[in-house]
């Protein structure tokens, strides 16, 4: 017969061992093991720069922000179609909102319309304007994906076990399938890889040029400093700029005045009920203008649509930023216009000769009256030697 102290010791030890075994095989531990296996525990996203609060999101944090679902077509390095993905995760707007993009330094303009978001992954950096994220009509235009699946035709053979259906975005992506086009043209193609890490994707662009895999940081940048400061007081009712000045920092740039008269430029017309964040309804107007993206391609042939952005300033110092994606990659034809007529009449003083306008914005706050200057710049442009 065991003595009481020894018995108590054995009982306590047995209970401790049982508890240890329970924890080792509990659902929480199993989930942790699954997370380790997929590599999601290593994924995080940092929001920094011109924000009220620098914020770091884990995958769980991102999923708690809500879920949007989009479809994107993926190309290979040569630009040829490879496959299609369905992605889900929070919208970029919902991801940025907790950090509260705001100006942290005085730059002569008190609105956030000229802020830029630089999205950085392991192999790519892409520029997005504040306006295309926060002023457009749809909340799911840009998504930070935490999960994905292949989009397959109904007659496609079953996928290998473990890669069918929805998958968590992983820190690693094994290559396991040939390109879809190999089934249709008989030509062997490079194998397809699943998304790697967190993925920032856009349905506003006509291709995947700004799709960023292994997304690590979103840096909000104040880029209004590239604009020339406005000297003296400006009478807004009578201001006028006959020909806007165009500058391309670090790039060759053709004379803007001659290009504005090029008959080959695409002219676009559209009608819109103008609604602003401040005054609300501004009335219904018909606009006629020039495709600003096409104009810039002629002026700056080397412009990078992924890293580039355009700072547009009115004669009164009012500013906005448009990304290269909006100017060159948008699904809307002539998405950013340089307007020269309103309601079939040339613009009056205080409005023109030109004003910039985004056709995809729900709110008209990025409309720049009396455009005086346009400055093209690119993220991480190499400094001159």
Phi, psi and omega in degrees: 000131181286143173290153185303313180299320180292319180298315180299321180297316180294320180296314179298318179297320179296317178298317179298317179296320180296317179297320180296317179295320180298314180296324183295331183246011181292160179305321181298318179292322178296319178297321179297320179296321179296316179300317180296323182293322181276343180085006183291338181293342180269356183269132175206161182226128182252131174254121185215182178096228182279074180225155177288330183215114175296134190227139175241128180251134166273175176299319179297321178298318181295318180295330180289345180281351182113171185231130169243157183226127181225166177239138179224148175262135185251134178250159175273186184294341178270357181091007180269149180300135176247307185193186177227141179244149165253129184238146174218148182166185180287158176288154178299325178299316180292330179288321182282331187302316179299330178282341177059078176305127182203159180281132181253000178216147179291129180224014175087002180215125191265019177242165184267009185293342180253026173272151180235144176248119177262113180264122185243127172244191182289332185233000184210147171231134183228149182258137176226137180276152176302319184295318182291340178272315189259345184250357182279176186281324188256141180275345184257019180297321179235130184231138171263103190278134173250346180219158184206164167204156175288146170262114186240145174293158184298330183272003181291140176300157179299143178281159177301151178303137178096347179235009177265146180077191183291137179232149173284137175299130187245158177291342178231150181223105179289147175273127186218353183225152172281162177300146180300328184292342179295336178285340189252331180243000175075002181266124178301139182236162176300147180295152180272142172247148173288166177304145179250123178067194175294144185234128172260120184229155183232140171256006176276340182264151181277356173211184186264025184302323182263011176290125184245117175265163184050047181298125183247317185221150168238110182254120177275125185241140170272113183246006178296341181293344177287342181281151177285127180300144178277125181264131175078178180277140181244130176278105187296331183284340183238003183298152185203141173223111185294312179227117179297147175274135177244128177236140175237105184288117178080005181229153175289141185221130178278161180298128185285325185300319180289323181293328181298338181262005182293118182292345181280351180294143179283125175258139182231147177232142175201161181241143186210143168273106187281123179234128180249160179292330184269301186265355180076228186289127180255359181107166176266131182222151172255131184242144173232137180192186184256142175293108184293326178297315178296321179297318180291324178298325177286323183282323183230083185300335183266009182303132181268114182289345183271313182263349188275161177203157184238123175264117182249128183235134175277169181298338179266003179094358177293136189227152170213162176238139174237132181281161175299328177298317178295320185284323190243339189244358187296148177283339176278123178299140180047056187295317178253120184252147167257096188283135176236355176218142175229127184054042175064025177228145174301150181293143179275174173300143186091348180238326190225195025285335179233150167223147183268144186210136176258120182287341182270350181284137173286317178264146186267015187295340177274003177291124183253115176280150177047064180301122181253330184209142173232127182238120178264130178218163181227145179301137175054037177297129180302136178290149179293139180282000000 
